[in-house]
Amino acid sequence: QVQLVESGGGLVQPGGSLRLSCAASGFSLDYYAIGWFRQAPGKEREGVSCMEFINGSTYYADSVKGRFTISRDNPQNTVYLQMNGLKLEDTGVYHCAAGRGSRPVYAAQAMGVMRSEMYDYWGQGTQVTVSS
């Protein structure tokens, strides 16, 4: 059974840090691009960051650039999102997703936005709340 399971969310004060994890099972992440999306109440889903599998090429949304770092541990079949300098507007449910090949990342780099339809598998999400 193909599954992505996120963890690491929680409540943090502005300026704080969290590290999200996304563990894959039932398939190997070796040939997939990995993306992190978030959705805040009343807002559209937003692509935050993604990474492709060949050379680790990445994309970051402008809203998180310089604060978030995506990484992957292929032997552990796990992806991470290190979030530093958290802001109130970072609050939302964070989902990881896997899309075949490198196209999801290169498309994001070219268009400046991540396309959710390019991802095949999705996790259930983990809540991140930034509040003072």
Buried (B, 14 or more C-beta within 10 A) or exposed (E): EEEBBBEBBEEBEEEEEBBBBBBBEEBEBEEBBBBBBBBBEEEEBBBBBBBBBEEEBBBBBEEBEEBBBBBBEEEEBBBBBBBBEBEEEBBBBBBBBBBBBBEBBBBBBEEEEBBBEBBBBBBEBBEBBBEE
